[in-house]
Amino acid sequence: MNTPGSARNKPEGGVDRLISLPFSKSLEISFKSLKVRFFRSLITISSLMLAVSFLSFVLINLDIATGLLKHGGREAARALLQAGYDVNLADGSVAMSAKERWIVILSLLVCTVGIINAQLMSVTERFSEIGVMKCLGALDSMILRLFMLEAAMQGLIGATAGAILGCFFSLLSGAARFGFTSWGDLSWLSALGSIGIATLAGCLLSLIGVLYPALLAAKMEPINAMRSEH
Amino acid sequence: MTEEKRTIVRVVGVTKVFKMGKVALQALKGVDLEVHAGEYLSIMGPSGSGKSTLFNMIGGLDKPTEGKVFIDEVDISQLDAYELAWLRNRKIGYIFQTFNLIPVMTALENVTLPMTFAGMNNDDARDKGVELLKLVGLGDRFQHKPLELSGGQQQRVAVARSLANDPSIVLADEPTGNLDLSTGEEIIALLQMLSQERGVTIISATHDYKMLNVSDRVVWVRDGLVDRIEKREELDITVGGIGEKLAGTRHEEERA
């Protein structure tokens, strides 16, 4: 099968032959698709939100611990060790314990599988819609773009909400365990960085999760898409 | 009827073999057919006759195993994915049995989507969309979503959408199959009006005998071959025969 890109350099007919979908229009279509399937998207978003909030929670816990260590010295180090952190006194850094690292990775993996599953269902549900789009002249790349945009929006919403939620709970638990001084010791810049990392990771996961379902949708022959009702 | 007719679709020696597991099923066994510009052609035949397969070939939705299909003198088996998309966008308008409007879009957006694909700007597309919806008798309901419209109204939107880019042919796959009797007749009347007043070439695959009266020619497909092609004049004479054909078809379906 030819990719749309390889045909684009065919000269005959020139500009007249171009099939296009402006970016703003694709954005509008994907946004509407999300809105219509609000509940379904909410489930996908919330699974992403949970995973990202856990990531953000762990990262900001580390930021809090680092802050405590920097300002509290040996006494803080002992408290942190007791709380289960890997403390490296030599360069004054705190690391995740190996167990914690694995749990974070696992939670992100499970979340990705969940997203793939949800997006596959969403593609199956929209077989005939995709088929119609193709009959109207949509290119593979357009279908791909629509699904990727949807996933990006879901990712952005879920990941941002998750990161903020994780930060919030991390601050609460920090205050509960080490007192409110932990907030003063915390470097807000690094906390902001952690939120950023968590958000980015969430968006990335969402895009990775939609890649296979979206490719499946884009490669589908319109005849197969239409056949489901015959 | 004697004036020179331009051929818009030419089907030459088309065969199609489907592989279903280990069994090869020959759906079409060598079909030749010519469709003239501006005519209203119905393809009739019992289910399993190869009617749908032939129809999909003409629509560029399926490629023949052997033989050639030309649309506007372009051999569609030679086209790559990009050119095929262009063909579907500009040269062919589709009308489906199940309407198949895009549920998240309003009637107007459904009609303008092919125009957007074709690169028309928003204002022009909107004007043309409204004009087409007025043409099919839905001028006041263009902001409604498909689910807020009745079956007949949805099919009208689909008819308007099929005309979006002034296609060379409009393909209607059982356009009345999901409609009740009177709504079906309205859609048929609409298609007839388009054919007569706008000179749109309409090809429809159908079981619906109401369609016979408005068709310029009827192609009867049986067992993967064109059984016979009848002109409307001949049909009028053999009106009594249609009932027999219907009965014959029924018998065959029962046996199958």
Boltz contact constraints between the chains, C-beta under 6 A:
constraints:
  - contact:
      token1: [A, 2]
      token2: [B, 80]
      max_distance: 6.0
  - contact:
      token1: [A, 2]
      token2: [B, 81]
      max_distance: 6.0
  - contact:
      token1: [A, 4]
      token2: [B, 81]
      max_distance: 6.0
  - contact:
      token1: [A, 4]
      token2: [B, 82]
      max_distance: 6.0
  - contact:
      token1: [A, 7]
      token2: [B, 80]
      max_distance: 6.0
  - contact:
      token1: [A, 7]
      token2: [B, 82]
      max_distance: 6.0
  - contact:
      token1: [A, 17]
      token2: [B, 86]
      max_distance: 6.0
  - contact:
      token1: [A, 18]
      token2: [B, 119]
      max_distance: 6.0
  - contact:
      token1: [A, 19]
      token2: [B, 85]
      max_distance: 6.0
  - contact:
      token1: [A, 19]
      token2: [B, 86]
      max_distance: 6.0
  - contact:
      token1: [A, 19]
      token2: [B, 89]
      max_distance: 6.0
  - contact:
      token1: [A, 19]
      token2: [B, 117]
      max_distance: 6.0
  - contact:
      token1: [A, 20]
      token2: [B, 119]
      max_distance: 6.0
  - contact:
      token1: [A, 25]
      token2: [B, 116]
      max_distance: 6.0
  - contact:
      token1: [A, 32]
      token2: [B, 104]
      max_distance: 6.0
  - contact:
      token1: [A, 33]
      token2: [B, 104]
      max_distance: 6.0
  - contact:
      token1: [A, 36]
      token2: [B, 104]
      max_distance: 6.0
  - contact:
      token1: [A, 128]
      token2: [B, 100]
      max_distance: 6.0
  - contact:
      token1: [A, 129]
      token2: [B, 102]
      max_distance: 6.0
  - contact:
      token1: [A, 132]
      token2: [B, 100]
      max_distance: 6.0
  - contact:
      token1: [A, 135]
      token2: [B, 88]
      max_distance: 6.0
  - contact:
      token1: [A, 135]
      token2: [B, 94]
      max_distance: 6.0
  - contact:
      token1: [A, 136]
      token2: [B, 113]
      max_distance: 6.0
  - contact:
      token1: [A, 136]
      token2: [B, 114]
      max_distance: 6.0
  - contact:
      token1: [A, 137]
      token2: [B, 85]
      max_distance: 6.0
  - contact:
      token1: [A, 137]
      token2: [B, 88]
      max_distance: 6.0
  - contact:
      token1: [A, 137]
      token2: [B, 89]
      max_distance: 6.0
  - contact:
      token1: [A, 137]
      token2: [B, 117]
      max_distance: 6.0
  - contact:
      token1: [A, 139]
      token2: [B, 85]
      max_distance: 6.0
  - contact:
      token1: [A, 222]
      token2: [B, 61]
      max_distance: 6.0
  - contact:
      token1: [A, 223]
      token2: [B, 56]
      max_distance: 6.0
  - contact:
      token1: [A, 223]
      token2: [B, 61]
      max_distance: 6.0
  - contact:
      token1: [A, 223]
      token2: [B, 62]
      max_distance: 6.0
  - contact:
      token1: [A, 229]
      token2: [B, 98]
      max_distance: 6.0
